[in-house]
């Protein structure tokens, strides 16, 4: 494949802290020779490993962008052993539009890896990350939350991998991030994800789901902020040991997903973090446009704890309504 059309406005290898952009040409009606400008901060200190920290992969998830803006603003090169590459708003057009996917091409960045240098704007962003940034990194953190349509218990996650040594590195990094919950998971839709690209390159990878609903809370941002610094300490990039509080280990079994078979008004019967027994009522769906009809009842498919839920008050047929996780 040809080289990326993206040009960084800063030298990624220069010593010190530098703030700039990844400039991606984007010719359009209101800017003939215009660009997408993706914010990037690189903090390069004494020799050591490189961490790549990503927020805004999806544009309606806020804990990552908020934690990384603060880190980019405050991190000083003389405290860093190695290099920290910070991308607080990777899918910048989506972040500016507060949407999961890009308003330019409807691209879902986290389904666009490894990308294409001659593809859509979203595919070009994925290609640059996969070919220029991930290869430079030893450890990668990609922040997610539920966005406008899901809400999660706050967890950091590591994947089940074929390479057990790599999986152990990822689990150790997840534990260092130290969210209140720690999830060992298999993706239901892994093709095209940054996760899959990073793991395929043999790197240590941590992802998160830290809340949702298209906003953040003081508590969820605090988890995100502590997690990044803990991860940098774990990698030896910042001095000191990670600050560790108790974290509950979870797994997301394949039979824990509940999808809505009908649309309507959703009445939650269980909140995030509550335990449920198989068969318990998770939610009821009422018609939006008539009275006197019985609600549809949605039952828990297994024992466990409610780890994710549909967020908006209206649900559509086929929406992911709930995820039941198990503790172990
Ligand atoms: Ca996400």
py3Dmol code that shows the C-alpha trace and the ligand (Angstrom):
import py3Dmol

protein = """\
ATOM      1  CA  UNK A   1       0.000   0.000   0.000  1.00  0.00           C
ATOM      2  CA  UNK A   2       1.082   3.587  -0.595  1.00  0.00           C
ATOM      3  CA  UNK A   3       2.167   5.978   2.140  1.00  0.00           C
ATOM      4  CA  UNK A   4      -0.368   7.718   4.356  1.00  0.00           C
ATOM      5  CA  UNK A   5      -1.653  11.133   3.233  1.00  0.00           C
ATOM      6  CA  UNK A   6      -1.513  12.213   6.910  1.00  0.00           C
ATOM      7  CA  UNK A   7       1.277  14.588   7.978  1.00  0.00           C
ATOM      8  CA  UNK A   8       2.000  15.279  11.654  1.00  0.00           C
ATOM      9  CA  UNK A   9       2.644  18.957  12.399  1.00  0.00           C
ATOM     10  CA  UNK A  10       5.087  17.931  15.160  1.00  0.00           C
ATOM     11  CA  UNK A  11       8.099  15.596  15.148  1.00  0.00           C
ATOM     12  CA  UNK A  12       6.943  12.420  16.921  1.00  0.00           C
ATOM     13  CA  UNK A  13      10.539  11.588  17.892  1.00  0.00           C
ATOM     14  CA  UNK A  14      11.672  15.014  19.175  1.00  0.00           C
ATOM     15  CA  UNK A  15      12.541  15.330  22.878  1.00  0.00           C
ATOM     16  CA  UNK A  16      10.186  17.348  25.094  1.00  0.00           C
ATOM     17  CA  UNK A  17       6.420  17.924  25.086  1.00  0.00           C
ATOM     18  CA  UNK A  18       4.872  18.937  21.768  1.00  0.00           C
ATOM     19  CA  UNK A  19       1.265  19.689  20.890  1.00  0.00           C
ATOM     20  CA  UNK A  20       0.058  19.653  17.306  1.00  0.00           C
ATOM     21  CA  UNK A  21      -2.124  17.803  14.864  1.00  0.00           C
ATOM     22  CA  UNK A  22      -2.190  14.973  12.405  1.00  0.00           C
ATOM     23  CA  UNK A  23      -3.193  16.857   9.246  1.00  0.00           C
ATOM     24  CA  UNK A  24      -5.328  14.852   6.836  1.00  0.00           C
ATOM     25  CA  UNK A  25      -6.229  16.539   3.526  1.00  0.00           C
ATOM     26  CA  UNK A  26     -10.020  16.813   3.151  1.00  0.00           C
ATOM     27  CA  UNK A  27     -11.191  18.687   0.081  1.00  0.00           C
ATOM     28  CA  UNK A  28     -14.799  19.876   0.365  1.00  0.00           C
ATOM     29  CA  UNK A  29     -17.230  22.633  -0.548  1.00  0.00           C
ATOM     30  CA  UNK A  30     -16.270  25.044   2.234  1.00  0.00           C
ATOM     31  CA  UNK A  31     -12.504  24.383   2.038  1.00  0.00           C
ATOM     32  CA  UNK A  32     -11.098  23.335  -1.336  1.00  0.00           C
ATOM     33  CA  UNK A  33      -7.661  22.439   0.004  1.00  0.00           C
ATOM     34  CA  UNK A  34      -8.803  21.932   3.602  1.00  0.00           C
ATOM     35  CA  UNK A  35      -7.859  19.361   6.222  1.00  0.00           C
ATOM     36  CA  UNK A  36      -9.078  17.296   9.131  1.00  0.00           C
ATOM     37  CA  UNK A  37      -6.829  18.278  12.057  1.00  0.00           C
ATOM     38  CA  UNK A  38      -6.541  15.469  14.612  1.00  0.00           C
ATOM     39  CA  UNK A  39      -5.087  16.709  17.915  1.00  0.00           C
ATOM     40  CA  UNK A  40      -1.917  14.979  19.116  1.00  0.00           C
ATOM     41  CA  UNK A  41       0.449  15.525  22.031  1.00  0.00           C
ATOM     42  CA  UNK A  42       3.768  13.709  22.288  1.00  0.00           C
ATOM     43  CA  UNK A  43       5.731  13.834  25.538  1.00  0.00           C
ATOM     44  CA  UNK A  44       9.202  12.415  25.082  1.00  0.00           C
ATOM     45  CA  UNK A  45      11.511  12.119  28.070  1.00  0.00           C
ATOM     46  CA  UNK A  46      14.428   9.888  29.077  1.00  0.00           C
ATOM     47  CA  UNK A  47      14.875   6.618  27.127  1.00  0.00           C
ATOM     48  CA  UNK A  48      12.118   4.071  27.746  1.00  0.00           C
ATOM     49  CA  UNK A  49       8.996   2.475  26.289  1.00  0.00           C
ATOM     50  CA  UNK A  50       6.270   4.192  24.287  1.00  0.00           C
ATOM     51  CA  UNK A  51       2.620   4.336  25.340  1.00  0.00           C
ATOM     52  CA  UNK A  52      -0.124   5.232  22.875  1.00  0.00           C
ATOM     53  CA  UNK A  53      -3.257   6.604  24.582  1.00  0.00           C
ATOM     54  CA  UNK A  54      -6.410   6.989  22.497  1.00  0.00           C
ATOM     55  CA  UNK A  55      -9.709   8.741  23.206  1.00  0.00           C
ATOM     56  CA  UNK A  56     -12.533   9.674  20.856  1.00  0.00           C
ATOM     57  CA  UNK A  57     -12.304   6.534  18.727  1.00  0.00           C
ATOM     58  CA  UNK A  58     -16.093   6.855  18.969  1.00  0.00           C
ATOM     59  CA  UNK A  59     -17.182  10.489  19.059  1.00  0.00           C
ATOM     60  CA  UNK A  60     -19.908  10.334  21.739  1.00  0.00           C
ATOM     61  CA  UNK A  61     -17.810   8.796  24.543  1.00  0.00           C
ATOM     62  CA  UNK A  62     -16.273  11.335  26.910  1.00  0.00           C
ATOM     63  CA  UNK A  63     -14.137   9.796  29.681  1.00  0.00           C
ATOM     64  CA  UNK A  64     -11.159   9.191  27.373  1.00  0.00           C
ATOM     65  CA  UNK A  65     -11.102  12.622  25.743  1.00  0.00           C
ATOM     66  CA  UNK A  66     -11.491  14.361  29.122  1.00  0.00           C
ATOM     67  CA  UNK A  67      -8.786  12.333  30.890  1.00  0.00           C
ATOM     68  CA  UNK A  68      -6.400  12.689  27.954  1.00  0.00           C
ATOM     69  CA  UNK A  69      -6.940  16.435  27.557  1.00  0.00           C
ATOM     70  CA  UNK A  70      -5.934  16.842  31.197  1.00  0.00           C
ATOM     71  CA  UNK A  71      -2.938  14.525  30.766  1.00  0.00           C
ATOM     72  CA  UNK A  72      -1.764  16.298  27.595  1.00  0.00           C
ATOM     73  CA  UNK A  73      -2.072  19.670  29.317  1.00  0.00           C
ATOM     74  CA  UNK A  74      -0.168  18.660  32.465  1.00  0.00           C
ATOM     75  CA  UNK A  75       2.350  15.910  31.625  1.00  0.00           C
ATOM     76  CA  UNK A  76       5.939  17.185  31.694  1.00  0.00           C
ATOM     77  CA  UNK A  77       8.766  15.556  29.777  1.00  0.00           C
ATOM     78  CA  UNK A  78      11.128  15.617  32.776  1.00  0.00           C
ATOM     79  CA  UNK A  79       8.785  13.192  34.587  1.00  0.00           C
ATOM     80  CA  UNK A  80       8.655  10.728  31.678  1.00  0.00           C
ATOM     81  CA  UNK A  81      10.967   7.760  31.057  1.00  0.00           C
ATOM     82  CA  UNK A  82      10.007   6.914  27.501  1.00  0.00           C
ATOM     83  CA  UNK A  83       7.364   8.504  25.350  1.00  0.00           C
ATOM     84  CA  UNK A  84       3.627   9.124  25.675  1.00  0.00           C
ATOM     85  CA  UNK A  85       1.649   9.677  22.469  1.00  0.00           C
ATOM     86  CA  UNK A  86      -1.751  11.165  23.338  1.00  0.00           C
ATOM     87  CA  UNK A  87      -4.674  11.274  20.889  1.00  0.00           C
ATOM     88  CA  UNK A  88      -7.623  12.652  22.902  1.00  0.00           C
ATOM     89  CA  UNK A  89     -10.053  12.867  19.965  1.00  0.00           C
ATOM     90  CA  UNK A  90      -8.910  10.370  17.340  1.00  0.00           C
ATOM     91  CA  UNK A  91     -12.053  10.443  15.207  1.00  0.00           C
ATOM     92  CA  UNK A  92     -12.056  14.249  15.398  1.00  0.00           C
ATOM     93  CA  UNK A  93     -14.989  14.817  13.004  1.00  0.00           C
ATOM     94  CA  UNK A  94     -17.113  12.408  15.088  1.00  0.00           C
ATOM     95  CA  UNK A  95     -16.040  14.038  18.370  1.00  0.00           C
ATOM     96  CA  UNK A  96     -16.937  17.488  17.032  1.00  0.00           C
ATOM     97  CA  UNK A  97     -20.347  16.172  15.925  1.00  0.00           C
ATOM     98  CA  UNK A  98     -20.924  14.168  19.174  1.00  0.00           C
ATOM     99  CA  UNK A  99     -21.639  11.065  17.095  1.00  0.00           C
ATOM    100  CA  UNK A 100     -20.333   7.516  17.248  1.00  0.00           C
ATOM    101  CA  UNK A 101     -19.424   7.513  13.538  1.00  0.00           C
ATOM    102  CA  UNK A 102     -17.887  10.181  11.333  1.00  0.00           C
ATOM    103  CA  UNK A 103     -20.285  12.745   9.857  1.00  0.00           C
ATOM    104  CA  UNK A 104     -17.993  12.896   6.779  1.00  0.00           C
ATOM    105  CA  UNK A 105     -18.324   9.301   5.616  1.00  0.00           C
ATOM    106  CA  UNK A 106     -20.375   7.600   8.376  1.00  0.00           C
ATOM    107  CA  UNK A 107     -17.246   5.574   9.113  1.00  0.00           C
ATOM    108  CA  UNK A 108     -17.122   3.669  12.399  1.00  0.00           C
ATOM    109  CA  UNK A 109     -13.417   4.091  13.154  1.00  0.00           C
ATOM    110  CA  UNK A 110     -13.393   1.075  15.450  1.00  0.00           C
ATOM    111  CA  UNK A 111     -14.596  -1.135  12.578  1.00  0.00           C
ATOM    112  CA  UNK A 112     -12.190   0.415  10.004  1.00  0.00           C
ATOM    113  CA  UNK A 113      -8.819  -1.139  10.921  1.00  0.00           C
ATOM    114  CA  UNK A 114      -6.330  -1.748   9.348  1.00  0.00           C
ATOM    115  CA  UNK A 115      -7.678   1.025   7.104  1.00  0.00           C
ATOM    116  CA  UNK A 116      -6.575   2.245   3.700  1.00  0.00           C
ATOM    117  CA  UNK A 117      -4.265   5.121   2.685  1.00  0.00           C
ATOM    118  CA  UNK A 118      -6.486   5.728  -0.381  1.00  0.00           C
ATOM    119  CA  UNK A 119      -9.858   5.141   1.301  1.00  0.00           C
ATOM    120  CA  UNK A 120     -12.384   7.316   3.101  1.00  0.00           C
ATOM    121  CA  UNK A 121     -11.357   9.877   5.735  1.00  0.00           C
ATOM    122  CA  UNK A 122     -12.083   7.331   8.479  1.00  0.00           C
ATOM    123  CA  UNK A 123     -10.126   4.570   6.698  1.00  0.00           C
ATOM    124  CA  UNK A 124      -7.153   6.950   6.287  1.00  0.00           C
ATOM    125  CA  UNK A 125      -7.148   7.700  10.037  1.00  0.00           C
ATOM    126  CA  UNK A 126      -7.191   3.973  10.828  1.00  0.00           C
ATOM    127  CA  UNK A 127      -4.375   3.290   8.345  1.00  0.00           C
ATOM    128  CA  UNK A 128      -2.134   5.985   9.855  1.00  0.00           C
ATOM    129  CA  UNK A 129      -2.674   4.687  13.383  1.00  0.00           C
ATOM    130  CA  UNK A 130      -2.035   1.088  12.276  1.00  0.00           C
ATOM    131  CA  UNK A 131       1.100   1.800  10.227  1.00  0.00           C
ATOM    132  CA  UNK A 132       2.716   4.787  11.980  1.00  0.00           C
ATOM    133  CA  UNK A 133       1.623   4.882  15.626  1.00  0.00           C
ATOM    134  CA  UNK A 134       0.918   1.316  16.793  1.00  0.00           C
ATOM    135  CA  UNK A 135       4.337   0.085  15.509  1.00  0.00           C
ATOM    136  CA  UNK A 136       6.034   2.776  17.663  1.00  0.00           C
ATOM    137  CA  UNK A 137       4.108   1.701  20.789  1.00  0.00           C
ATOM    138  CA  UNK A 138       4.826  -0.936  23.437  1.00  0.00           C
ATOM    139  CA  UNK A 139       1.530  -0.452  25.234  1.00  0.00           C
ATOM    140  CA  UNK A 140      -1.771   0.910  23.896  1.00  0.00           C
ATOM    141  CA  UNK A 141      -4.834   2.152  25.803  1.00  0.00           C
ATOM    142  CA  UNK A 142      -8.058   2.781  23.879  1.00  0.00           C
ATOM    143  CA  UNK A 143     -10.783   4.423  25.971  1.00  0.00           C
ATOM    144  CA  UNK A 144     -14.409   3.609  25.329  1.00  0.00           C
ATOM    145  CA  UNK A 145     -17.718   4.177  27.074  1.00  0.00           C
ATOM    146  CA  UNK A 146     -21.256   3.352  26.060  1.00  0.00           C
ATOM    147  CA  UNK A 147     -21.902   6.460  23.990  1.00  0.00           C
ATOM    148  CA  UNK A 148     -25.420   7.769  23.546  1.00  0.00           C
ATOM    149  CA  UNK A 149     -27.093   4.354  23.357  1.00  0.00           C
ATOM    150  CA  UNK A 150     -25.434   2.206  26.047  1.00  0.00           C
ATOM    151  CA  UNK A 151     -24.364   2.581  29.673  1.00  0.00           C
ATOM    152  CA  UNK A 152     -21.784   0.334  31.366  1.00  0.00           C
ATOM    153  CA  UNK A 153     -20.452  -0.515  34.777  1.00  0.00           C
ATOM    154  CA  UNK A 154     -17.011   1.126  34.749  1.00  0.00           C
ATOM    155  CA  UNK A 155     -14.511  -1.514  33.650  1.00  0.00           C
ATOM    156  CA  UNK A 156     -11.116  -1.935  32.040  1.00  0.00           C
ATOM    157  CA  UNK A 157     -10.844  -4.978  29.802  1.00  0.00           C
ATOM    158  CA  UNK A 158      -8.372  -7.454  28.390  1.00  0.00           C
ATOM    159  CA  UNK A 159      -9.172 -10.000  25.700  1.00  0.00           C
ATOM    160  CA  UNK A 160      -8.842 -13.735  25.590  1.00  0.00           C
ATOM    161  CA  UNK A 161      -5.877 -14.215  23.202  1.00  0.00           C
ATOM    162  CA  UNK A 162      -4.268 -17.245  21.552  1.00  0.00           C
ATOM    163  CA  UNK A 163      -0.857 -16.068  22.802  1.00  0.00           C
ATOM    164  CA  UNK A 164      -1.067 -16.720  26.555  1.00  0.00           C
ATOM    165  CA  UNK A 165       2.056 -14.629  27.321  1.00  0.00           C
ATOM    166  CA  UNK A 166       0.577 -11.651  25.502  1.00  0.00           C
ATOM    167  CA  UNK A 167      -2.744 -12.202  27.270  1.00  0.00           C
ATOM    168  CA  UNK A 168      -0.949 -12.196  30.637  1.00  0.00           C
ATOM    169  CA  UNK A 169       0.727  -8.858  29.755  1.00  0.00           C
ATOM    170  CA  UNK A 170      -2.654  -7.402  28.796  1.00  0.00           C
ATOM    171  CA  UNK A 171      -4.324  -8.694  31.986  1.00  0.00           C
ATOM    172  CA  UNK A 172      -1.518  -7.212  34.119  1.00  0.00           C
ATOM    173  CA  UNK A 173      -1.969  -3.850  32.370  1.00  0.00           C
ATOM    174  CA  UNK A 174      -5.766  -4.034  32.856  1.00  0.00           C
ATOM    175  CA  UNK A 175      -5.200  -4.708  36.559  1.00  0.00           C
ATOM    176  CA  UNK A 176      -2.824  -1.736  36.751  1.00  0.00           C
ATOM    177  CA  UNK A 177      -5.455   0.530  35.149  1.00  0.00           C
ATOM    178  CA  UNK A 178      -7.561  -0.535  38.161  1.00  0.00           C
ATOM    179  CA  UNK A 179     -11.095   0.448  37.213  1.00  0.00           C
ATOM    180  CA  UNK A 180     -13.718  -0.635  39.775  1.00  0.00           C
ATOM    181  CA  UNK A 181     -14.416  -3.635  37.504  1.00  0.00           C
ATOM    182  CA  UNK A 182     -11.968  -5.655  35.364  1.00  0.00           C
ATOM    183  CA  UNK A 183     -13.393  -7.646  32.460  1.00  0.00           C
ATOM    184  CA  UNK A 184     -11.906 -10.569  30.579  1.00  0.00           C
ATOM    185  CA  UNK A 185     -13.748 -10.592  27.284  1.00  0.00           C
ATOM    186  CA  UNK A 186     -14.125 -11.971  23.808  1.00  0.00           C
ATOM    187  CA  UNK A 187     -15.426  -9.417  21.300  1.00  0.00           C
ATOM    188  CA  UNK A 188     -18.698 -10.236  19.564  1.00  0.00           C
ATOM    189  CA  UNK A 189     -17.637  -8.209  16.487  1.00  0.00           C
ATOM    190  CA  UNK A 190     -13.778  -8.118  16.508  1.00  0.00           C
ATOM    191  CA  UNK A 191     -13.084  -7.561  12.793  1.00  0.00           C
ATOM    192  CA  UNK A 192     -11.824  -4.050  12.059  1.00  0.00           C
ATOM    193  CA  UNK A 193     -11.291  -3.030  15.685  1.00  0.00           C
ATOM    194  CA  UNK A 194      -8.215  -1.124  16.874  1.00  0.00           C
ATOM    195  CA  UNK A 195      -8.017  -3.820  19.579  1.00  0.00           C
ATOM    196  CA  UNK A 196      -7.544  -6.540  16.971  1.00  0.00           C
ATOM    197  CA  UNK A 197      -4.916  -4.514  15.074  1.00  0.00           C
ATOM    198  CA  UNK A 198      -2.887  -3.741  18.210  1.00  0.00           C
ATOM    199  CA  UNK A 199      -3.060  -7.315  19.511  1.00  0.00           C
ATOM    200  CA  UNK A 200      -2.125  -8.604  16.040  1.00  0.00           C
ATOM    201  CA  UNK A 201       1.046  -6.510  16.226  1.00  0.00           C
ATOM    202  CA  UNK A 202       1.907  -8.258  19.499  1.00  0.00           C
ATOM    203  CA  UNK A 203       1.478  -5.189  21.701  1.00  0.00           C
ATOM    204  CA  UNK A 204       0.069  -4.922  25.216  1.00  0.00           C
ATOM    205  CA  UNK A 205      -3.480  -3.598  24.943  1.00  0.00           C
ATOM    206  CA  UNK A 206      -6.092  -2.318  27.382  1.00  0.00           C
ATOM    207  CA  UNK A 207      -9.533  -1.031  26.531  1.00  0.00           C
ATOM    208  CA  UNK A 208     -12.331   0.281  28.745  1.00  0.00           C
ATOM    209  CA  UNK A 209     -16.047   0.879  29.036  1.00  0.00           C
ATOM    210  CA  UNK A 210     -16.367   3.573  31.685  1.00  0.00           C
ATOM    211  CA  UNK A 211     -19.985   4.679  31.595  1.00  0.00           C
ATOM    212  CA  UNK A 212     -22.120   6.033  28.798  1.00  0.00           C
ATOM    213  CA  UNK A 213     -25.303   7.805  27.904  1.00  0.00           C
ATOM    214  CA  UNK A 214     -23.428  10.362  25.828  1.00  0.00           C
ATOM    215  CA  UNK A 215     -21.936  12.135  28.836  1.00  0.00           C
ATOM    216  CA  UNK A 216     -19.451  11.649  31.692  1.00  0.00           C
ATOM    217  CA  UNK A 217     -19.631  11.951  35.477  1.00  0.00           C
ATOM    218  CA  UNK A 218     -17.097  13.194  38.008  1.00  0.00           C
ATOM    219  CA  UNK A 219     -16.645   9.581  39.134  1.00  0.00           C
ATOM    220  CA  UNK A 220     -16.185   8.151  35.633  1.00  0.00           C
ATOM    221  CA  UNK A 221     -13.649  10.792  34.599  1.00  0.00           C
ATOM    222  CA  UNK A 222     -11.727  10.220  37.844  1.00  0.00           C
ATOM    223  CA  UNK A 223     -11.490   6.501  36.975  1.00  0.00           C
ATOM    224  CA  UNK A 224     -10.241   7.366  33.487  1.00  0.00           C
ATOM    225  CA  UNK A 225      -7.652   9.827  34.758  1.00  0.00           C
ATOM    226  CA  UNK A 226      -6.290   7.508  37.441  1.00  0.00           C
ATOM    227  CA  UNK A 227      -6.204   4.635  34.957  1.00  0.00           C
ATOM    228  CA  UNK A 228      -3.943   6.417  32.484  1.00  0.00           C
ATOM    229  CA  UNK A 229      -1.445   7.426  35.148  1.00  0.00           C
ATOM    230  CA  UNK A 230      -1.536   3.941  36.677  1.00  0.00           C
ATOM    231  CA  UNK A 231      -0.861   2.412  33.272  1.00  0.00           C
ATOM    232  CA  UNK A 232       2.100   4.743  32.705  1.00  0.00           C
ATOM    233  CA  UNK A 233       3.487   3.757  36.127  1.00  0.00           C
ATOM    234  CA  UNK A 234       2.946   0.083  35.319  1.00  0.00           C
ATOM    235  CA  UNK A 235       4.908   0.549  32.067  1.00  0.00           C
ATOM    236  CA  UNK A 236       7.758   2.289  33.946  1.00  0.00           C
ATOM    237  CA  UNK A 237       7.129   5.538  32.047  1.00  0.00           C
ATOM    238  CA  UNK A 238       6.105   7.416  35.205  1.00  0.00           C
ATOM    239  CA  UNK A 239       7.783   6.846  38.572  1.00  0.00           C
ATOM    240  CA  UNK A 240       6.052   5.035  41.394  1.00  0.00           C
ATOM    241  CA  UNK A 241       3.663   2.129  41.754  1.00  0.00           C
ATOM    242  CA  UNK A 242       0.083   2.172  40.454  1.00  0.00           C
ATOM    243  CA  UNK A 243      -2.544   3.221  43.042  1.00  0.00           C
ATOM    244  CA  UNK A 244      -4.578   0.048  43.486  1.00  0.00           C
ATOM    245  CA  UNK A 245      -8.086  -0.152  45.012  1.00  0.00           C
ATOM    246  CA  UNK A 246     -10.274  -3.283  45.048  1.00  0.00           C
ATOM    247  CA  UNK A 247     -11.561  -4.236  41.590  1.00  0.00           C
ATOM    248  CA  UNK A 248     -14.193  -6.879  40.853  1.00  0.00           C
ATOM    249  CA  UNK A 249     -13.241  -9.368  38.152  1.00  0.00           C
ATOM    250  CA  UNK A 250     -15.947  -9.980  35.546  1.00  0.00           C
ATOM    251  CA  UNK A 251     -16.394 -12.075  32.430  1.00  0.00           C
ATOM    252  CA  UNK A 252     -18.874 -11.507  29.635  1.00  0.00           C
ATOM    253  CA  UNK A 253     -20.220 -14.915  28.656  1.00  0.00           C
ATOM    254  CA  UNK A 254     -21.667 -15.439  25.160  1.00  0.00           C
ATOM    255  CA  UNK A 255     -25.108 -16.165  26.617  1.00  0.00           C
ATOM    256  CA  UNK A 256     -25.230 -12.911  28.593  1.00  0.00           C
ATOM    257  CA  UNK A 257     -26.420 -10.644  25.752  1.00  0.00           C
ATOM    258  CA  UNK A 258     -30.080  -9.634  25.479  1.00  0.00           C
ATOM    259  CA  UNK A 259     -31.415  -8.056  22.282  1.00  0.00           C
ATOM    260  CA  UNK A 260     -34.821  -6.403  21.983  1.00  0.00           C
ATOM    261  CA  UNK A 261     -37.268  -8.298  19.815  1.00  0.00           C
ATOM    262  CA  UNK A 262     -39.721  -5.376  19.801  1.00  0.00           C
ATOM    263  CA  UNK A 263     -39.446  -1.609  20.074  1.00  0.00           C
ATOM    264  CA  UNK A 264     -41.153   0.713  22.547  1.00  0.00           C
ATOM    265  CA  UNK A 265     -40.753   2.500  25.858  1.00  0.00           C
ATOM    266  CA  UNK A 266     -38.281   0.676  28.059  1.00  0.00           C
ATOM    267  CA  UNK A 267     -38.960   0.330  31.770  1.00  0.00           C
ATOM    268  CA  UNK A 268     -35.795  -0.862  33.537  1.00  0.00           C
ATOM    269  CA  UNK A 269     -36.498  -3.328  36.356  1.00  0.00           C
ATOM    270  CA  UNK A 270     -32.816  -3.777  37.302  1.00  0.00           C
ATOM    271  CA  UNK A 271     -30.037  -1.174  37.466  1.00  0.00           C
ATOM    272  CA  UNK A 272     -26.363  -1.503  36.594  1.00  0.00           C
ATOM    273  CA  UNK A 273     -24.399  -3.508  39.134  1.00  0.00           C
ATOM    274  CA  UNK A 274     -27.443  -5.375  40.509  1.00  0.00           C
ATOM    275  CA  UNK A 275     -27.310  -9.146  40.676  1.00  0.00           C
ATOM    276  CA  UNK A 276     -29.955 -11.134  38.782  1.00  0.00           C
ATOM    277  CA  UNK A 277     -31.030 -14.771  38.645  1.00  0.00           C
ATOM    278  CA  UNK A 278     -31.817 -16.496  35.351  1.00  0.00           C
ATOM    279  CA  UNK A 279     -35.432 -15.727  34.426  1.00  0.00           C
ATOM    280  CA  UNK A 280     -35.657 -12.513  36.494  1.00  0.00           C
ATOM    281  CA  UNK A 281     -37.340  -9.598  34.720  1.00  0.00           C
ATOM    282  CA  UNK A 282     -34.659  -7.188  33.420  1.00  0.00           C
ATOM    283  CA  UNK A 283     -37.004  -4.743  31.755  1.00  0.00           C
ATOM    284  CA  UNK A 284     -40.489  -4.298  30.359  1.00  0.00           C
ATOM    285  CA  UNK A 285     -41.308  -2.681  27.035  1.00  0.00           C
ATOM    286  CA  UNK A 286     -44.538  -0.691  26.749  1.00  0.00           C
ATOM    287  CA  UNK A 287     -46.138   0.525  23.538  1.00  0.00           C
ATOM    288  CA  UNK A 288     -45.464   4.224  22.881  1.00  0.00           C
ATOM    289  CA  UNK A 289     -48.745   4.848  21.099  1.00  0.00           C
ATOM    290  CA  UNK A 290     -51.617   2.913  22.737  1.00  0.00           C
ATOM    291  CA  UNK A 291     -52.862   2.107  26.230  1.00  0.00           C
ATOM    292  CA  UNK A 292     -54.415  -0.974  27.764  1.00  0.00           C
ATOM    293  CA  UNK A 293     -51.916  -3.434  26.268  1.00  0.00           C
ATOM    294  CA  UNK A 294     -49.683  -5.743  28.286  1.00  0.00           C
ATOM    295  CA  UNK A 295     -45.957  -4.931  28.338  1.00  0.00           C
ATOM    296  CA  UNK A 296     -43.378  -7.245  26.811  1.00  0.00           C
ATOM    297  CA  UNK A 297     -41.205  -8.758  29.512  1.00  0.00           C
ATOM    298  CA  UNK A 298     -37.489  -9.332  29.023  1.00  0.00           C
ATOM    299  CA  UNK A 299     -35.926 -11.989  31.214  1.00  0.00           C
ATOM    300  CA  UNK A 300     -32.320 -12.446  32.296  1.00  0.00           C
ATOM    301  CA  UNK A 301     -30.854 -15.282  30.200  1.00  0.00           C
ATOM    302  CA  UNK A 302     -28.563 -16.387  33.044  1.00  0.00           C
ATOM    303  CA  UNK A 303     -27.427 -15.615  36.566  1.00  0.00           C
ATOM    304  CA  UNK A 304     -25.018 -12.707  36.906  1.00  0.00           C
ATOM    305  CA  UNK A 305     -24.734  -8.955  37.327  1.00  0.00           C
ATOM    306  CA  UNK A 306     -26.143  -6.291  34.992  1.00  0.00           C
ATOM    307  CA  UNK A 307     -22.979  -4.887  33.353  1.00  0.00           C
ATOM    308  CA  UNK A 308     -24.475  -2.920  30.463  1.00  0.00           C
ATOM    309  CA  UNK A 309     -27.863  -1.559  29.507  1.00  0.00           C
ATOM    310  CA  UNK A 310     -29.522   0.225  26.632  1.00  0.00           C
ATOM    311  CA  UNK A 311     -29.598   3.925  27.501  1.00  0.00           C
ATOM    312  CA  UNK A 312     -32.305   5.893  25.661  1.00  0.00           C
ATOM    313  CA  UNK A 313     -35.886   5.628  26.896  1.00  0.00           C
ATOM    314  CA  UNK A 314     -37.029   4.286  23.544  1.00  0.00           C
ATOM    315  CA  UNK A 315     -35.753   0.933  22.337  1.00  0.00           C
ATOM    316  CA  UNK A 316     -35.836  -0.380  18.761  1.00  0.00           C
ATOM    317  CA  UNK A 317     -36.170  -3.971  17.610  1.00  0.00           C
ATOM    318  CA  UNK A 318     -32.652  -5.460  17.478  1.00  0.00           C
ATOM    319  CA  UNK A 319     -31.048  -3.078  20.009  1.00  0.00           C
ATOM    320  CA  UNK A 320     -28.694  -4.529  22.586  1.00  0.00           C
ATOM    321  CA  UNK A 321     -30.805  -4.180  25.689  1.00  0.00           C
ATOM    322  CA  UNK A 322     -28.646  -5.656  28.420  1.00  0.00           C
ATOM    323  CA  UNK A 323     -25.454  -7.573  29.063  1.00  0.00           C
ATOM    324  CA  UNK A 324     -25.227  -9.920  32.027  1.00  0.00           C
ATOM    325  CA  UNK A 325     -21.686 -10.506  33.224  1.00  0.00           C
ATOM    326  CA  UNK A 326     -20.458 -13.061  35.742  1.00  0.00           C
ATOM    327  CA  UNK A 327     -18.007 -12.570  38.576  1.00  0.00           C
ATOM    328  CA  UNK A 328     -15.123 -14.965  38.969  1.00  0.00           C
TER     329      UNK A 328
END
"""
ligand_1 = """\
1
CA
Ca -17.194 2.623 22.035
"""
view = py3Dmol.view(width=600, height=400)
view.addModel(protein, "pdb")
view.setStyle({"model": 0}, {"cartoon": {"style": "trace"}})
view.addModel(ligand_1, "xyz")
view.setStyle({"model": 1}, {"stick": {}})
view.zoomTo()
view.show()
